[in-house]
Amino acid sequence: MEGKIILTGDRPTGRLHIGHYFGSLQNRVKLQNDYETYVEIADVQALTDNFNNPEKVRKNVREVVLDYLSVGIDPAKTTIFIQSLIPEIAELTVFYSNLVTIARLERNPTVKTEIAQKRELFGESVTYGFLRLSC
């Protein structure tokens, strides 16, 4: 397995559903046998557009872990971690923020789409955290 690593994850904004299963979870279960696998529960990222309901994010961290286990993600084969509990992620974010310009983040097609979809939430201006964590 040397050199074969997968890093993936989900934002804990609600229970996972059948679309998650067929879209990615099913493959994660298969691939965990052949790859060193890390699955992130991106609770900090979820707060970028759920800042007005942090309890929802907090509650769903546990639910997402239970969903992972129920579909066959094996903690003996896969490292499941919570983003906010890894201080090095925040440290790397500081370095990243010194290397990437706001203009570059705003040009990202995914970010453009998300900003348009969330205009009601953010108004005319999005937060730095949203831009940073959406890439």
Phi, psi and omega per residue, in radians:
M1 nan -0.024 -3.078
E2 -1.006 2.242 3.085
G3 1.519 -0.168 -3.115
K4 -1.811 1.766 -3.054
I5 -2.209 2.442 3.030
I6 -2.110 2.307 2.987
L7 -2.159 2.131 -3.135
T8 -2.571 3.139 3.110
G9 3.050 -3.086 -3.113
D10 -2.483 2.662 3.029
R11 -1.538 2.273 -3.111
P12 -1.450 1.224 -3.127
T13 -1.804 0.004 3.122
G14 3.011 3.043 3.096
R15 -1.132 2.599 3.060
L16 -1.301 2.758 -3.057
H17 -2.350 -3.082 -3.063
I18 -1.027 -0.581 3.083
G19 -1.106 -0.682 3.052
H20 -1.109 -0.708 -3.097
Y21 -1.069 -0.951 -3.097
F22 -1.310 -0.448 -3.122
G23 -1.376 -0.568 -3.108
S24 -2.685 -0.645 -3.027
L25 -1.071 -0.718 3.128
Q26 -1.002 -0.770 3.117
N27 -1.217 -0.619 3.105
R28 -1.063 -0.717 3.127
V29 -1.074 -0.777 3.129
K30 -1.146 -0.824 -3.016
L31 -1.256 -0.362 -3.119
Q32 -1.106 -0.303 3.110
N33 -1.405 -0.375 -3.042
D34 -2.011 -0.148 -3.075
Y35 -2.287 2.654 2.925
E36 -1.319 1.988 -2.931
T37 -2.004 2.334 3.078
Y38 -2.185 2.266 3.132
V39 -2.140 2.088 -3.098
E40 -1.686 2.343 2.934
I41 -1.701 1.842 -2.936
A42 -1.495 1.208 -3.089
D43 -1.228 -0.613 3.095
V44 -1.154 -0.785 3.121
Q45 -1.070 -0.660 3.140
A46 -1.097 -0.490 -3.140
L47 -1.252 -0.288 -3.113
T48 -1.071 -0.575 3.086
D49 -2.174 0.262 3.014
N50 -2.242 0.464 -3.100
F51 -1.053 -0.425 -3.140
N52 -1.484 -0.025 3.138
N53 -2.554 1.101 -3.108
P54 -1.111 -0.484 3.123
E55 -1.108 -0.633 3.077
K56 -1.037 -0.795 3.138
V57 -1.137 -0.837 -3.124
R58 -0.993 -0.816 -3.127
K59 -1.101 -0.688 -3.044
N60 -1.364 -0.225 3.053
V61 -1.008 -0.879 3.140
R62 -1.082 -0.739 -3.121
E63 -1.080 -0.716 3.140
V64 -1.150 -0.725 3.087
V65 -1.042 -0.785 3.118
L66 -1.079 -0.686 3.093
D67 -1.101 -0.753 3.103
Y68 -1.000 -0.864 -3.107
L69 -1.110 -0.662 -3.082
S70 -1.197 -0.438 3.132
V71 -1.600 -0.114 3.075
G72 1.937 0.154 3.021
I73 -1.231 2.119 -2.998
D74 -1.738 2.028 -3.126
P75 -1.126 -0.218 3.038
A76 -1.376 -0.333 -3.125
K77 -1.950 -0.430 -3.037
T78 -2.177 2.321 3.042
T79 -1.533 2.037 3.069
I80 -1.787 2.197 -3.128
F81 -2.391 2.706 -3.137
I82 -1.765 2.158 -3.041
Q83 -0.872 -0.828 -3.047
S84 -1.187 -0.242 -3.124
L85 -1.636 0.024 -3.141
I86 -1.950 1.681 -3.064
P87 -1.071 -0.457 -3.140
E88 -1.116 -0.477 3.096
I89 -1.122 -0.766 3.101
A90 -1.124 -0.670 3.118
E91 -1.113 -0.799 3.107
L92 -1.099 -0.570 3.123
T93 -1.069 -0.667 3.117
V94 -1.084 -0.795 3.121
F95 -1.122 -0.761 3.123
Y96 -1.013 -0.757 -3.084
S97 -1.145 -0.328 3.087
N98 -1.550 -0.126 -3.087
L99 -1.892 -0.415 -3.022
V100 -2.012 2.293 -3.118
T101 -1.447 2.728 3.070
I102 -1.051 -0.717 -3.141
A103 -1.023 -0.732 3.131
R104 -1.127 -0.732 3.114
L105 -1.094 -0.719 -3.113
E106 -1.213 -0.367 3.110
R107 -1.401 -0.259 -3.135
N108 -1.056 2.143 -3.088
P109 -1.017 -0.651 3.122
T110 -1.131 -0.754 -3.140
V111 -1.133 -0.759 3.106
K112 -0.961 -0.800 -3.133
T113 -1.116 -0.795 -3.129
E114 -1.123 -0.680 3.111
I115 -1.079 -0.774 3.125
A116 -1.080 -0.713 -3.127
Q117 -1.210 -0.485 -3.038
K118 -1.894 0.330 -3.123
R119 -0.957 -0.644 -3.140
E120 -1.115 -0.629 -3.137
L121 -1.293 -0.775 -3.029
F122 -1.691 -0.349 -3.021
G123 1.322 -2.424 -3.082
E124 -1.509 -0.123 -3.023
S125 -2.424 2.218 3.098
V126 -1.622 2.813 3.129
T127 -1.407 2.755 3.066
Y128 -1.044 -0.735 -3.139
G129 -1.021 -0.682 3.109
F130 -1.113 -0.819 3.128
L131 -1.082 -0.802 -3.065
R132 -1.128 -0.785 -3.039
L133 -1.531 -0.126 3.124
S134 -1.494 -0.137 -3.112
C135 -1.728 nan nan
